[in-house]
Amino acid sequence: MSTLLGMPGTFAVLESGSADDPAAVRGFVMARQVLDEAEVLTLAVLPSCRRQGIASALLARLAVDCRGRGAGRLFLEVSEANTAARALYEGCGFAGIGRRRAYYADGSDARVLARSLTD
Ligand SMILES: CC(C)(COP(=O)(O)OP(=O)(O)OC[C@H]1O[C@@H](n2cnc3c(N)ncnc32)[C@H](O)[C@@H]1OP(=O)(O)O)[C@@H](O)C(=O)NCCC(=O)NCCS
């Protein structure tokens, strides 16, 4: 993660805080932006904190951040097999724009998704 964050244009949005441990990170999304295009590099929520809207909120905050940095479009790749993430992204306004065959180590295809940040 620290290597990724060292790359130019790379940044993260965190969701932290719980009653027990205010400093705990419950989820994060990492992205990279080059000129007016941004890309989600990775997104994860602690298993015990899933289905509480954290990933949706992180993506909404990321969209605001990227727009503020001048991005007009947000891209990502998701495994065809990752039904949870695909449902999440669809609900957050992403639509398919392409596919990479056998992109992942398990042989699954990657779907390339994008959403506009200008509407
Ligand atoms: C995918 C992931 C980030 C979702 O995080 P989350 O905080 O649980 O997601 P949200 O609570 O914001 O869910 C929003 C919507 O996404 C969909 N969704 C999320 N998890 C789902 C699941 N397990 N099955 C089906 N739909 C799911 C639902 O439509 C959900 O809305 P609902 O709860 O009102 O039905 C989380 O499961 C995760 O960290 N998975 C492992 C890492 C990963 O796959 N990252 C994505 C890589 S591309």
The ligand as a Gaussian input file, in Angstrom:
#p B3LYP/6-31G(d) Opt

LIG

0 1
 C      -17.128000      -5.333000      -2.336000
 C      -17.036000      -4.615000      -0.967000
 C      -16.003000      -3.486000      -1.074000
 C      -18.425000      -4.046000      -0.626000
 O      -18.295000      -3.265000       0.570000
 P      -19.580000      -2.909000       1.489000
 O      -19.205000      -1.791000       2.387000
 O      -20.094000      -4.149000       2.099000
 O      -20.621000      -2.409000       0.392000
 P      -21.951000      -1.543000       0.683000
 O      -22.477000      -1.865000       2.049000
 O      -21.669000      -0.117000       0.371000
 O      -22.938000      -2.185000      -0.379000
 C      -23.620000      -1.406000      -1.353000
 C      -24.367000      -2.327000      -2.278000
 O      -23.460000      -3.192000      -2.993000
 C      -24.085000      -4.486000      -3.181000
 N      -23.380000      -5.496000      -2.399000
 C      -22.404000      -5.306000      -1.478000
 N      -21.978000      -6.489000      -1.001000
 C      -22.718000      -7.448000      -1.612000
 C      -22.749000      -8.870000      -1.542000
 N      -21.935000      -9.564000      -0.711000
 N      -23.612000      -9.537000      -2.325000
 C      -24.426000      -8.873000      -3.176000
 N      -24.466000      -7.509000      -3.289000
 C      -23.611000      -6.815000      -2.521000
 C      -25.496000      -4.343000      -2.659000
 O      -26.296000      -3.867000      -3.724000
 C      -25.321000      -3.271000      -1.591000
 O      -26.515000      -2.590000      -1.278000
 P      -27.502000      -3.220000      -0.139000
 O      -26.643000      -3.570000       1.046000
 O      -28.472000      -2.080000       0.100000
 O      -28.127000      -4.443000      -0.768000
 C      -16.631000      -5.617000       0.174000
 O      -17.446000      -6.766000       0.083000
 C      -15.168000      -6.066000       0.117000
 O      -14.293000      -5.425000       0.724000
 N      -14.910000      -7.164000      -0.600000
 C      -13.522000      -7.692000      -0.719000
 C      -12.643000      -6.778000      -1.559000
 C      -13.218000      -6.543000      -2.941000
 O      -13.794000      -7.423000      -3.589000
 N      -13.020000      -5.292000      -3.420000
 C      -13.440000      -4.872000      -4.737000
 C      -12.334000      -5.132000      -5.702000
 S      -12.781000      -4.603000      -7.341000

